[in-house]
Amino acid sequence: MYQRKRRRPVSEINVVPYIDVMLVLLIIFMVTAPLITQGVKVDLPQATAEPLSEDSKPPLIASVNAQGEYFLSVGDNKDQVLQPSELAVLVRANLEVEPETPVIVKGDRAVPYDKVVQLMVLLQNAGVPSVGLMTDSTEE
């Protein structure tokens, strides 16, 4: 008589196509991940902080108070609350007249960090090449 050939079970899964798909996804994520990261360019000091020299130009001081309101130390109304668009226009106009003017960010200690970062991004979009951060002296 004749013998029956045994067949392999049909339940085996071929995983090679799944591995190919995973490798393609891995390459896509590796290429797109650096494009997604965002940040604000800040020039960090190389040494301990020192006050501005007296012969330097007076800086523009962009301030944000504890309520998240923006101010700029220009003109007669230094205590006037500014909208972000107004602040950007004033900074851009001042930098067109005096391009070497230093810009300093002054943030209240109670203000959320997000508001300070938004102010720095606003200044960067207004054409400020670098900003300084104003701090209080720890010496008393």
A tleap script that builds the chain and sets N, CA, C and O, in Angstrom:
source leaprc.protein.ff14SB
mol = sequence {
  NMET TYR GLN ARG LYS ARG ARG ARG PRO VAL
  SER GLU ILE ASN VAL VAL PRO TYR ILE ASP
  VAL MET LEU VAL LEU LEU ILE ILE PHE MET
  VAL THR ALA PRO LEU ILE THR GLN GLY VAL
  LYS VAL ASP LEU PRO GLN ALA THR ALA GLU
  PRO LEU SER GLU ASP SER LYS PRO PRO LEU
  ILE ALA SER VAL ASN ALA GLN GLY GLU TYR
  PHE LEU SER VAL GLY ASP ASN LYS ASP GLN
  VAL LEU GLN PRO SER GLU LEU ALA VAL LEU
  VAL ARG ALA ASN LEU GLU VAL GLU PRO GLU
  THR PRO VAL ILE VAL LYS GLY ASP ARG ALA
  VAL PRO TYR ASP LYS VAL VAL GLN LEU MET
  VAL LEU LEU GLN ASN ALA GLY VAL PRO SER
  VAL GLY LEU MET THR ASP SER THR GLU CGLU
}
set mol.1.N position { 0.803 -1.143 0.000 }
set mol.1.CA position { 0.000 0.000 0.000 }
set mol.1.C position { 0.867 1.234 0.000 }
set mol.1.O position { 2.095 1.198 0.065 }
set mol.2.N position { 0.187 2.252 -0.073 }
set mol.2.CA position { 0.955 3.498 -0.135 }
set mol.2.C position { 0.888 4.220 1.209 }
set mol.2.O position { -0.038 4.036 1.999 }
set mol.3.N position { 1.906 5.045 1.434 }
set mol.3.CA position { 1.959 5.794 2.690 }
set mol.3.C position { 1.576 7.256 2.439 }
set mol.3.O position { 1.902 7.844 1.407 }
set mol.4.N position { 0.914 7.780 3.367 }
set mol.4.CA position { 0.550 9.194 3.277 }
set mol.4.C position { 1.703 10.070 3.718 }
set mol.4.O position { 2.392 9.772 4.694 }
set mol.5.N position { 1.902 11.138 3.000 }
set mol.5.CA position { 2.925 12.103 3.410 }
set mol.5.C position { 2.326 13.007 4.477 }
set mol.5.O position { 1.172 13.431 4.409 }
set mol.6.N position { 3.134 13.266 5.423 }
set mol.6.CA position { 2.656 14.162 6.476 }
set mol.6.C position { 2.888 15.608 6.042 }
set mol.6.O position { 3.964 15.955 5.555 }
set mol.7.N position { 1.904 16.415 6.219 }
set mol.7.CA position { 1.998 17.836 5.884 }
set mol.7.C position { 2.322 18.644 7.129 }
set mol.7.O position { 1.988 18.266 8.252 }
set mol.8.N position { 2.992 19.783 6.888 }
set mol.8.CA position { 3.270 20.688 8.007 }
set mol.8.C position { 1.969 21.356 8.417 }
set mol.8.O position { 1.080 21.560 7.591 }
set mol.9.N position { 1.863 21.690 9.671 }
set mol.9.CA position { 0.638 22.383 10.097 }
set mol.9.C position { 0.570 23.770 9.447 }
set mol.9.O position { 1.593 24.417 9.226 }
set mol.10.N position { -0.618 24.195 9.158 }
set mol.10.CA position { -0.849 25.468 8.487 }
set mol.10.C position { -0.719 26.639 9.463 }
set mol.10.O position { -0.677 27.788 9.025 }
set mol.11.N position { -0.657 26.392 10.724 }
set mol.11.CA position { -0.678 27.453 11.725 }
set mol.11.C position { 0.659 28.179 11.889 }
set mol.11.O position { 0.734 29.086 12.717 }
set mol.12.N position { 1.695 27.842 11.166 }
set mol.12.CA position { 2.966 28.551 11.265 }
set mol.12.C position { 2.847 29.912 10.578 }
set mol.12.O position { 2.240 30.033 9.513 }
set mol.13.N position { 3.434 30.927 11.204 }
set mol.13.CA position { 3.361 32.288 10.681 }
set mol.13.C position { 4.721 32.669 10.124 }
set mol.13.O position { 5.756 32.445 10.753 }
set mol.14.N position { 4.698 33.241 8.952 }
set mol.14.CA position { 5.918 33.744 8.346 }
set mol.14.C position { 6.157 35.159 8.860 }
set mol.14.O position { 5.392 36.068 8.538 }
set mol.15.N position { 7.226 35.362 9.669 }
set mol.15.CA position { 7.470 36.653 10.313 }
set mol.15.C position { 8.403 37.559 9.520 }
set mol.15.O position { 8.622 38.703 9.920 }
set mol.16.N position { 8.941 37.097 8.443 }
set mol.16.CA position { 9.871 37.907 7.652 }
set mol.16.C position { 9.235 39.213 7.174 }
set mol.16.O position { 9.890 40.250 7.282 }
set mol.17.N position { 8.013 39.234 6.656 }
set mol.17.CA position { 7.432 40.529 6.247 }
set mol.17.C position { 7.252 41.502 7.417 }
set mol.17.O position { 7.376 42.713 7.238 }
set mol.18.N position { 6.966 40.986 8.596 }
set mol.18.CA position { 6.806 41.860 9.759 }
set mol.18.C position { 8.141 42.492 10.155 }
set mol.18.O position { 8.187 43.653 10.562 }
set mol.19.N position { 9.200 41.742 10.039 }
set mol.19.CA position { 10.522 42.284 10.352 }
set mol.19.C position { 10.876 43.389 9.358 }
set mol.19.O position { 11.431 44.417 9.748 }
set mol.20.N position { 10.565 43.190 8.094 }
set mol.20.CA position { 10.830 44.222 7.086 }
set mol.20.C position { 10.064 45.507 7.384 }
set mol.20.O position { 10.612 46.604 7.277 }
set mol.21.N position { 8.820 45.365 7.750 }
set mol.21.CA position { 8.006 46.540 8.082 }
set mol.21.C position { 8.578 47.263 9.297 }
set mol.21.O position { 8.629 48.493 9.310 }
set mol.22.N position { 9.004 46.531 10.306 }
set mol.22.CA position { 9.570 47.150 11.504 }
set mol.22.C position { 10.864 47.892 11.181 }
set mol.22.O position { 11.102 48.971 11.725 }
set mol.23.N position { 11.702 47.339 10.311 }
set mol.23.CA position { 12.935 48.026 9.942 }
set mol.23.C position { 12.648 49.319 9.179 }
set mol.23.O position { 13.331 50.321 9.389 }
set mol.24.N position { 11.665 49.309 8.314 }
set mol.24.CA position { 11.288 50.518 7.595 }
set mol.24.C position { 10.762 51.575 8.565 }
set mol.24.O position { 11.111 52.749 8.444 }
set mol.25.N position { 9.932 51.176 9.518 }
set mol.25.CA position { 9.426 52.127 10.519 }
set mol.25.C position { 10.562 52.679 11.369 }
set mol.25.O position { 10.571 53.866 11.696 }
set mol.26.N position { 11.510 51.838 11.727 }
set mol.26.CA position { 12.648 52.295 12.513 }
set mol.26.C position { 13.435 53.363 11.758 }
set mol.26.O position { 13.825 54.371 12.348 }
set mol.27.N position { 13.670 53.159 10.483 }
set mol.27.CA position { 14.392 54.147 9.677 }
set mol.27.C position { 13.606 55.447 9.584 }
set mol.27.O position { 14.193 56.526 9.667 }
set mol.28.N position { 12.292 55.367 9.414 }
set mol.28.CA position { 11.460 56.570 9.342 }
set mol.28.C position { 11.544 57.361 10.640 }
set mol.28.O position { 11.680 58.584 10.613 }
set mol.29.N position { 11.464 56.673 11.780 }
set mol.29.CA position { 11.545 57.370 13.066 }
set mol.29.C position { 12.928 57.963 13.294 }
set mol.29.O position { 13.048 59.047 13.865 }
set mol.30.N position { 13.966 57.272 12.858 }
set mol.30.CA position { 15.322 57.798 13.043 }
set mol.30.C position { 15.541 59.058 12.205 }
set mol.30.O position { 16.274 59.952 12.627 }
set mol.31.N position { 14.935 59.143 11.053 }
set mol.31.CA position { 15.098 60.311 10.192 }
set mol.31.C position { 14.261 61.478 10.688 }
set mol.31.O position { 14.720 62.620 10.651 }
set mol.32.N position { 13.045 61.219 11.149 }
set mol.32.CA position { 12.148 62.320 11.532 }
set mol.32.C position { 12.354 62.816 12.961 }
set mol.32.O position { 11.970 63.947 13.257 }
set mol.33.N position { 12.937 62.031 13.853 }
set mol.33.CA position { 13.084 62.447 15.252 }
set mol.33.C position { 13.885 63.738 15.409 }
set mol.33.O position { 13.458 64.602 16.176 }
set mol.34.N position { 15.013 63.923 14.734 }
set mol.34.CA position { 15.730 65.198 14.901 }
set mol.34.C position { 14.970 66.400 14.364 }
set mol.34.O position { 15.213 67.524 14.803 }
set mol.35.N position { 14.064 66.191 13.433 }
set mol.35.CA position { 13.305 67.312 12.881 }
set mol.35.C position { 12.211 67.782 13.823 }
set mol.35.O position { 11.757 68.922 13.720 }
set mol.36.N position { 11.785 66.934 14.729 }
set mol.36.CA position { 10.681 67.250 15.627 }
set mol.36.C position { 11.145 68.067 16.829 }
set mol.36.O position { 10.362 68.845 17.373 }
set mol.37.N position { 12.378 67.914 17.251 }
set mol.37.CA position { 12.835 68.604 18.452 }
set mol.37.C position { 12.804 70.105 18.244 }
set mol.37.O position { 13.143 70.611 17.174 }
set mol.38.N position { 12.389 70.809 19.291 }
set mol.38.CA position { 12.303 72.257 19.244 }
set mol.38.C position { 13.116 72.821 20.392 }
set mol.38.O position { 13.335 72.160 21.406 }
set mol.39.N position { 13.548 74.027 20.217 }
set mol.39.CA position { 14.296 74.663 21.279 }
set mol.39.C position { 14.536 76.117 20.975 }
set mol.39.O position { 14.323 76.586 19.857 }
set mol.40.N position { 14.981 76.815 21.983 }
set mol.40.CA position { 15.323 78.219 21.845 }
set mol.40.C position { 16.831 78.310 21.983 }
set mol.40.O position { 17.414 77.791 22.935 }
set mol.41.N position { 17.448 78.969 21.033 }
set mol.41.CA position { 18.888 79.116 21.082 }
set mol.41.C position { 19.243 80.175 22.109 }
set mol.41.O position { 18.784 81.314 22.030 }
set mol.42.N position { 20.066 79.787 23.073 }
set mol.42.CA position { 20.503 80.698 24.129 }
set mol.42.C position { 22.012 80.584 24.222 }
set mol.42.O position { 22.550 79.480 24.310 }
set mol.43.N position { 22.697 81.717 24.204 }
set mol.43.CA position { 24.144 81.713 24.388 }
set mol.43.C position { 24.440 81.667 25.881 }
set mol.43.O position { 24.185 82.628 26.606 }
set mol.44.N position { 24.978 80.545 26.327 }
set mol.44.CA position { 25.278 80.390 27.742 }
set mol.44.C position { 26.637 80.999 28.062 }
set mol.44.O position { 27.554 80.923 27.244 }
set mol.45.N position { 26.780 81.600 29.237 }
set mol.45.CA position { 28.070 82.203 29.587 }
set mol.45.C position { 29.134 81.135 29.801 }
set mol.45.O position { 28.838 80.015 30.219 }
set mol.46.N position { 30.375 81.503 29.509 }
set mol.46.CA position { 31.500 80.594 29.681 }
set mol.46.C position { 32.103 80.697 31.085 }
set mol.46.O position { 32.836 79.806 31.513 }
set mol.47.N position { 31.797 81.774 31.793 }
set mol.47.CA position { 32.356 81.989 33.120 }
set mol.47.C position { 31.260 82.502 34.044 }
set mol.47.O position { 30.081 82.515 33.689 }
set mol.48.N position { 31.664 82.920 35.220 }
set mol.48.CA position { 30.680 83.447 36.158 }
set mol.48.C position { 30.081 84.728 35.602 }
set mol.48.O position { 30.719 85.442 34.829 }
set mol.49.N position { 28.847 85.009 36.004 }
set mol.49.CA position { 28.135 86.171 35.483 }
set mol.49.C position { 28.713 87.447 36.076 }
set mol.49.O position { 29.002 87.531 37.269 }
set mol.50.N position { 28.869 88.426 35.215 }
set mol.50.CA position { 29.352 89.734 35.639 }
set mol.50.C position { 28.370 90.785 35.156 }
set mol.50.O position { 27.697 90.573 34.147 }
set mol.51.N position { 28.268 91.909 35.846 }
set mol.51.CA position { 27.362 92.970 35.388 }
set mol.51.C position { 27.863 93.570 34.080 }
set mol.51.O position { 29.042 93.470 33.742 }
set mol.52.N position { 26.938 94.197 33.350 }
set mol.52.CA position { 27.304 94.868 32.108 }
set mol.52.C position { 28.258 96.008 32.415 }
set mol.52.O position { 28.133 96.675 33.441 }
set mol.53.N position { 29.207 96.228 31.526 }
set mol.53.CA position { 30.152 97.322 31.739 }
set mol.53.C position { 29.434 98.659 31.565 }
set mol.53.O position { 28.432 98.756 30.856 }
set mol.54.N position { 29.958 99.670 32.215 }
set mol.54.CA position { 29.308 100.979 32.193 }
set mol.54.C position { 29.399 101.656 30.834 }
set mol.54.O position { 28.568 102.506 30.514 }
set mol.55.N position { 30.407 101.288 30.017 }
set mol.55.CA position { 30.553 101.920 28.709 }
set mol.55.C position { 29.749 101.214 27.619 }
set mol.55.O position { 29.757 101.654 26.469 }
set mol.56.N position { 29.057 100.124 27.960 }
set mol.56.CA position { 28.235 99.431 26.956 }
set mol.56.C position { 26.923 100.185 26.745 }
set mol.56.O position { 26.512 101.000 27.570 }
set mol.57.N position { 26.289 99.894 25.633 }
set mol.57.CA position { 25.008 100.546 25.325 }
set mol.57.C position { 23.957 100.101 26.336 }
set mol.57.O position { 24.007 98.971 26.820 }
set mol.58.N position { 23.007 100.977 26.660 }
set mol.58.CA position { 21.944 100.557 27.576 }
set mol.58.C position { 21.114 99.449 26.924 }
set mol.58.O position { 20.714 99.563 25.766 }
set mol.59.N position { 20.864 98.388 27.672 }
set mol.59.CA position { 20.160 97.239 27.074 }
set mol.59.C position { 18.652 97.472 26.991 }
set mol.59.O position { 18.081 98.293 27.709 }
set mol.60.N position { 18.032 96.713 26.082 }
set mol.60.CA position { 16.571 96.615 26.079 }
set mol.60.C position { 16.227 95.543 27.100 }
set mol.60.O position { 16.782 94.446 27.057 }
set mol.61.N position { 15.328 95.845 28.004 }
set mol.61.CA position { 14.935 94.864 29.014 }
set mol.61.C position { 13.484 94.472 28.754 }
set mol.61.O position { 12.566 95.271 28.935 }
set mol.62.N position { 13.299 93.234 28.330 }
set mol.62.CA position { 11.964 92.682 28.125 }
set mol.62.C position { 11.589 91.945 29.401 }
set mol.62.O position { 12.275 91.010 29.812 }
set mol.63.N position { 10.499 92.370 30.024 }
set mol.63.CA position { 10.104 91.815 31.316 }
set mol.63.C position { 8.791 91.066 31.213 }
set mol.63.O position { 7.942 91.368 30.374 }
set mol.64.N position { 8.645 90.082 32.085 }
set mol.64.CA position { 7.377 89.374 32.242 }
set mol.64.C position { 7.111 89.291 33.743 }
set mol.64.O position { 7.950 88.813 34.506 }
set mol.65.N position { 5.919 89.767 34.160 }
set mol.65.CA position { 5.610 89.770 35.592 }
set mol.65.C position { 4.948 88.463 36.010 }
set mol.65.O position { 4.791 87.556 35.193 }
set mol.66.N position { 4.564 88.366 37.269 }
set mol.66.CA position { 3.994 87.128 37.807 }
set mol.66.C position { 2.672 86.756 37.152 }
set mol.66.O position { 2.294 85.584 37.153 }
set mol.67.N position { 1.961 87.735 36.591 }
set mol.67.CA position { 0.691 87.457 35.909 }
set mol.67.C position { 0.904 87.074 34.446 }
set mol.67.O position { -0.064 86.759 33.753 }
set mol.68.N position { 2.157 87.093 33.956 }
set mol.68.CA position { 2.451 86.730 32.577 }
set mol.68.C position { 2.294 87.873 31.599 }
set mol.68.O position { 2.171 87.639 30.397 }
set mol.69.N position { 2.295 89.125 32.090 }
set mol.69.CA position { 2.154 90.295 31.227 }
set mol.69.C position { 3.544 90.761 30.795 }
set mol.69.O position { 4.500 90.686 31.568 }
set mol.70.N position { 3.648 91.246 29.550 }
set mol.70.CA position { 4.925 91.654 28.980 }
set mol.70.C position { 5.114 93.165 29.055 }
set mol.70.O position { 4.157 93.929 28.929 }
set mol.71.N position { 6.373 93.588 29.263 }
set mol.71.CA position { 6.760 94.990 29.333 }
set mol.71.C position { 8.077 95.149 28.589 }
set mol.71.O position { 8.813 94.179 28.409 }
set mol.72.N position { 8.378 96.370 28.158 }
set mol.72.CA position { 9.659 96.666 27.519 }
set mol.72.C position { 10.154 97.998 28.033 }
set mol.72.O position { 9.381 98.947 28.168 }
set mol.73.N position { 11.452 98.071 28.324 }
set mol.73.CA position { 12.040 99.279 28.912 }
set mol.73.C position { 12.405 100.304 27.847 }
set mol.73.O position { 13.557 100.729 27.758 }
set mol.74.N position { 11.426 100.702 27.040 }
set mol.74.CA position { 11.660 101.675 25.974 }
set mol.74.C position { 10.558 102.723 26.028 }
set mol.74.O position { 9.401 102.409 26.310 }
set mol.75.N position { 10.926 103.961 25.756 }
set mol.75.CA position { 9.918 105.017 25.677 }
set mol.75.C position { 9.509 105.536 27.036 }
set mol.75.O position { 10.148 105.263 28.052 }
set mol.76.N position { 8.420 106.297 27.026 }
set mol.76.CA position { 7.938 106.948 28.240 }
set mol.76.C position { 7.090 106.022 29.096 }
set mol.76.O position { 7.055 106.176 30.317 }
set mol.77.N position { 6.411 105.071 28.487 }
set mol.77.CA position { 5.489 104.189 29.215 }
set mol.77.C position { 6.134 102.838 29.493 }
set mol.77.O position { 5.761 101.824 28.904 }
set mol.78.N position { 7.107 102.839 30.399 }
set mol.78.CA position { 7.805 101.590 30.713 }
set mol.78.C position { 6.943 100.648 31.538 }
set mol.78.O position { 7.229 99.453 31.617 }
set mol.79.N position { 5.900 101.170 32.148 }
set mol.79.CA position { 5.010 100.337 32.960 }
set mol.79.C position { 3.759 99.929 32.199 }
set mol.79.O position { 2.815 99.421 32.804 }
set mol.80.N position { 3.728 100.136 30.893 }
set mol.80.CA position { 2.555 99.801 30.088 }
set mol.80.C position { 2.630 98.336 29.653 }
set mol.80.O position { 3.652 97.876 29.144 }
set mol.81.N position { 1.528 97.616 29.865 }
set mol.81.CA position { 1.449 96.221 29.438 }
set mol.81.C position { 1.390 96.179 27.916 }
set mol.81.O position { 0.622 96.912 27.294 }
set mol.82.N position { 2.214 95.310 27.321 }
set mol.82.CA position { 2.273 95.190 25.865 }
set mol.82.C position { 1.755 93.823 25.418 }
set mol.82.O position { 1.972 92.813 26.087 }
set mol.83.N position { 1.080 93.812 24.298 }
set mol.83.CA position { 0.706 92.558 23.661 }
set mol.83.C position { 1.963 91.976 23.010 }
set mol.83.O position { 2.878 92.731 22.678 }
set mol.84.N position { 2.033 90.660 22.818 }
set mol.84.CA position { 3.228 90.076 22.204 }
set mol.84.C position { 3.580 90.682 20.847 }
set mol.84.O position { 4.756 90.886 20.548 }
set mol.85.N position { 2.575 90.970 20.028 }
set mol.85.CA position { 2.861 91.552 18.712 }
set mol.85.C position { 3.443 92.955 18.857 }
set mol.85.O position { 4.346 93.326 18.106 }
set mol.86.N position { 2.938 93.746 19.816 }
set mol.86.CA position { 3.464 95.094 20.047 }
set mol.86.C position { 4.914 95.037 20.523 }
set mol.86.O position { 5.751 95.828 20.088 }
set mol.87.N position { 5.200 94.102 21.412 }
set mol.87.CA position { 6.547 93.944 21.933 }
set mol.87.C position { 7.514 93.589 20.804 }
set mol.87.O position { 8.616 94.134 20.733 }
set mol.88.N position { 7.104 92.677 19.927 }
set mol.88.CA position { 7.963 92.268 18.809 }
set mol.88.C position { 8.235 93.441 17.872 }
set mol.88.O position { 9.360 93.608 17.401 }
set mol.89.N position { 7.222 94.249 17.599 }
set mol.89.CA position { 7.397 95.401 16.704 }
set mol.89.C position { 8.357 96.415 17.331 }
set mol.89.O position { 9.228 96.945 16.641 }
set mol.90.N position { 8.208 96.689 18.623 }
set mol.90.CA position { 9.090 97.646 19.289 }
set mol.90.C position { 10.540 97.162 19.311 }
set mol.90.O position { 11.462 97.941 19.068 }
set mol.91.N position { 10.738 95.891 19.600 }
set mol.91.CA position { 12.095 95.339 19.642 }
set mol.91.C position { 12.720 95.388 18.251 }
set mol.91.O position { 13.873 95.792 18.098 }
set mol.92.N position { 11.958 94.977 17.236 }
set mol.92.CA position { 12.474 94.993 15.864 }
set mol.92.C position { 12.847 96.424 15.446 }
set mol.92.O position { 13.884 96.634 14.816 }
set mol.93.N position { 12.008 97.400 15.793 }
set mol.93.CA position { 12.290 98.800 15.439 }
set mol.93.C position { 13.548 99.303 16.150 }
set mol.93.O position { 14.362 100.004 15.550 }
set mol.94.N position { 13.706 98.946 17.421 }
set mol.94.CA position { 14.898 99.382 18.154 }
set mol.94.C position { 16.167 98.744 17.602 }
set mol.94.O position { 17.216 99.387 17.552 }
set mol.95.N position { 16.077 97.491 17.191 }
set mol.95.CA position { 17.260 96.818 16.642 }
set mol.95.C position { 17.616 97.333 15.249 }
set mol.95.O position { 18.774 97.255 14.841 }
set mol.96.N position { 16.637 97.857 14.521 }
set mol.96.CA position { 16.949 98.457 13.220 }
set mol.96.C position { 17.739 99.746 13.401 }
set mol.96.O position { 18.632 100.051 12.610 }
set mol.97.N position { 17.407 100.501 14.447 }
set mol.97.CA position { 18.119 101.754 14.720 }
set mol.97.C position { 19.487 101.473 15.344 }
set mol.97.O position { 20.495 102.038 14.919 }
set mol.98.N position { 19.520 100.607 16.344 }
set mol.98.CA position { 20.749 100.259 17.064 }
set mol.98.C position { 20.914 98.735 17.053 }
set mol.98.O position { 20.475 98.072 17.992 }
set mol.99.N position { 21.535 98.165 16.013 }
set mol.99.CA position { 21.604 96.700 15.902 }
set mol.99.C position { 22.461 96.020 16.973 }
set mol.99.O position { 22.290 94.826 17.218 }
set mol.100.N position { 23.361 96.737 17.604 }
set mol.100.CA position { 24.243 96.139 18.606 }
set mol.100.C position { 23.688 96.236 20.030 }
set mol.100.O position { 24.399 95.932 20.987 }
set mol.101.N position { 22.445 96.650 20.180 }
set mol.101.CA position { 21.851 96.806 21.510 }
set mol.101.C position { 21.648 95.441 22.157 }
set mol.101.O position { 21.019 94.565 21.562 }
set mol.102.N position { 22.176 95.245 23.378 }
set mol.102.CA position { 21.931 93.970 24.057 }
set mol.102.C position { 20.476 93.881 24.521 }
set mol.102.O position { 19.862 94.891 24.867 }
set mol.103.N position { 19.938 92.671 24.525 }
set mol.103.CA position { 18.562 92.434 24.968 }
set mol.103.C position { 18.616 91.491 26.159 }
set mol.103.O position { 19.264 90.446 26.115 }
set mol.104.N position { 17.923 91.880 27.224 }
set mol.104.CA position { 17.917 91.108 28.464 }
set mol.104.C position { 16.487 90.744 28.815 }
set mol.104.O position { 15.578 91.565 28.689 }
set mol.105.N position { 16.293 89.515 29.256 }
set mol.105.CA position { 14.986 89.044 29.709 }
set mol.105.C position { 14.970 89.090 31.231 }
set mol.105.O position { 15.855 88.559 31.902 }
set mol.106.N position { 13.943 89.737 31.747 }
set mol.106.CA position { 13.763 89.853 33.194 }
set mol.106.C position { 12.437 89.190 33.546 }
set mol.106.O position { 11.374 89.689 33.178 }
set mol.107.N position { 12.497 88.079 34.249 }
set mol.107.CA position { 11.285 87.349 34.601 }
set mol.107.C position { 11.076 87.288 36.098 }
set mol.107.O position { 12.025 87.076 36.854 }
set mol.108.N position { 9.856 87.469 36.526 }
set mol.108.CA position { 9.497 87.348 37.933 }
set mol.108.C position { 9.721 85.909 38.374 }
set mol.108.O position { 9.520 84.982 37.589 }
set mol.109.N position { 10.128 85.717 39.598 }
set mol.109.CA position { 10.410 84.359 40.062 }
set mol.109.C position { 9.148 83.513 40.159 }
set mol.109.O position { 9.238 82.285 40.172 }
set mol.110.N position { 7.971 84.137 40.229 }
set mol.110.CA position { 6.717 83.392 40.336 }
set mol.110.C position { 6.083 83.097 38.975 }
set mol.110.O position { 5.079 82.388 38.908 }
set mol.111.N position { 6.652 83.629 37.892 }
set mol.111.CA position { 6.064 83.426 36.569 }
set mol.111.C position { 6.347 81.993 36.102 }
set mol.111.O position { 7.430 81.464 36.353 }
set mol.112.N position { 5.390 81.371 35.433 }
set mol.112.CA position { 5.658 80.027 34.902 }
set mol.112.C position { 6.790 80.069 33.872 }
set mol.112.O position { 6.909 81.022 33.102 }
set mol.113.N position { 7.602 79.040 33.872 }
set mol.113.CA position { 8.740 78.944 32.963 }
set mol.113.C position { 8.300 79.075 31.511 }
set mol.113.O position { 9.032 79.613 30.679 }
set mol.114.N position { 7.116 78.588 31.213 }
set mol.114.CA position { 6.578 78.638 29.851 }
set mol.114.C position { 6.489 80.077 29.349 }
set mol.114.O position { 6.768 80.339 28.179 }
set mol.115.N position { 6.108 81.003 30.208 }
set mol.115.CA position { 5.984 82.407 29.800 }
set mol.115.C position { 7.344 83.008 29.457 }
set mol.115.O position { 7.445 83.815 28.533 }
set mol.116.N position { 8.385 82.629 30.185 }
set mol.116.CA position { 9.732 83.125 29.893 }
set mol.116.C position { 10.201 82.569 28.556 }
set mol.116.O position { 10.799 83.294 27.760 }
set mol.117.N position { 9.939 81.292 28.301 }
set mol.117.CA position { 10.339 80.677 27.030 }
set mol.117.C position { 9.570 81.322 25.877 }
set mol.117.O position { 10.146 81.572 24.817 }
set mol.118.N position { 8.279 81.594 26.070 }
set mol.118.CA position { 7.495 82.260 25.019 }
set mol.118.C position { 8.066 83.640 24.721 }
set mol.118.O position { 8.115 84.048 23.560 }
set mol.119.N position { 8.498 84.366 25.751 }
set mol.119.CA position { 9.105 85.681 25.555 }
set mol.119.C position { 10.417 85.555 24.783 }
set mol.119.O position { 10.694 86.375 23.908 }
set mol.120.N position { 11.220 84.555 25.089 }
set mol.120.CA position { 12.486 84.365 24.388 }
set mol.120.C position { 12.252 84.003 22.927 }
set mol.120.O position { 12.981 84.472 22.054 }
set mol.121.N position { 11.250 83.179 22.648 }
set mol.121.CA position { 10.913 82.836 21.267 }
set mol.121.C position { 10.409 84.066 20.526 }
set mol.121.O position { 10.738 84.272 19.358 }
set mol.122.N position { 9.615 84.878 21.201 }
set mol.122.CA position { 9.106 86.116 20.610 }
set mol.122.C position { 10.263 87.044 20.237 }
set mol.122.O position { 10.255 87.647 19.164 }
set mol.123.N position { 11.249 87.158 21.116 }
set mol.123.CA position { 12.414 88.002 20.841 }
set mol.123.C position { 13.247 87.423 19.696 }
set mol.123.O position { 13.758 88.160 18.853 }
set mol.124.N position { 13.375 86.115 19.677 }
set mol.124.CA position { 14.123 85.468 18.594 }
set mol.124.C position { 13.452 85.711 17.251 }
set mol.124.O position { 14.130 85.971 16.257 }
set mol.125.N position { 12.122 85.631 17.212 }
set mol.125.CA position { 11.383 85.897 15.975 }
set mol.125.C position { 11.444 87.369 15.573 }
set mol.125.O position { 11.276 87.699 14.399 }
set mol.126.N position { 11.684 88.254 16.544 }
set mol.126.CA position { 11.796 89.681 16.251 }
set mol.126.C position { 13.185 90.046 15.736 }
set mol.126.O position { 13.421 91.201 15.380 }
set mol.127.N position { 14.105 89.087 15.690 }
set mol.127.CA position { 15.429 89.335 15.126 }
set mol.127.C position { 16.538 89.509 16.138 }
set mol.127.O position { 17.634 89.936 15.775 }
set mol.128.N position { 16.287 89.191 17.403 }
set mol.128.CA position { 17.318 89.307 18.427 }
set mol.128.C position { 18.286 88.139 18.277 }
set mol.128.O position { 17.856 86.988 18.335 }
set mol.129.N position { 19.587 88.399 18.085 }
set mol.129.CA position { 20.525 87.298 17.886 }
set mol.129.C position { 20.800 86.488 19.151 }
set mol.129.O position { 20.990 85.274 19.078 }
set mol.130.N position { 20.823 87.146 20.302 }
set mol.130.CA position { 21.024 86.444 21.568 }
set mol.130.C position { 20.440 87.284 22.693 }
set mol.130.O position { 20.328 88.505 22.583 }
set mol.131.N position { 20.074 86.615 23.768 }
set mol.131.CA position { 19.485 87.307 24.916 }
set mol.131.C position { 20.272 86.957 26.166 }
set mol.131.O position { 20.906 85.906 26.258 }
set mol.132.N position { 20.211 87.869 27.123 }
set mol.132.CA position { 20.766 87.618 28.437 }
set mol.132.C position { 19.630 87.475 29.426 }
set mol.132.O position { 18.517 87.938 29.173 }
set mol.133.N position { 19.903 86.839 30.546 }
set mol.133.CA position { 18.900 86.671 31.591 }
set mol.133.C position { 19.313 87.503 32.794 }
set mol.133.O position { 20.447 87.404 33.261 }
set mol.134.N position { 18.394 88.323 33.299 }
set mol.134.CA position { 18.674 89.171 34.444 }
set mol.134.C position { 18.412 88.393 35.720 }
set mol.134.O position { 17.392 87.717 35.851 }
set mol.135.N position { 19.331 88.494 36.647 }
set mol.135.CA position { 19.178 87.828 37.942 }
set mol.135.C position { 19.469 88.815 39.054 }
set mol.135.O position { 20.065 89.867 38.824 }
set mol.136.N position { 19.045 88.470 40.264 }
set mol.136.CA position { 19.405 89.249 41.435 }
set mol.136.C position { 20.731 88.760 41.971 }
set mol.136.O position { 21.069 87.583 41.844 }
set mol.137.N position { 21.466 89.647 42.557 }
set mol.137.CA position { 22.746 89.272 43.146 }
set mol.137.C position { 22.496 88.445 44.404 }
set mol.137.O position { 21.582 88.749 45.170 }
set mol.138.N position { 23.285 87.420 44.622 }
set mol.138.CA position { 23.129 86.603 45.824 }
set mol.138.C position { 23.883 87.199 46.992 }
set mol.138.O position { 23.648 86.808 48.136 }
set mol.139.N position { 24.787 88.137 46.736 }
set mol.139.CA position { 25.528 88.797 47.797 }
set mol.139.C position { 24.665 89.868 48.430 }
set mol.139.O position { 23.917 90.569 47.749 }
set mol.140.N position { 24.780 89.985 49.754 }
set mol.140.CA position { 23.991 91.001 50.447 }
set mol.140.C position { 24.837 91.911 51.244 }
set mol.140.O position { 24.322 92.824 51.889 }
savepdb mol mol.pdb
quit
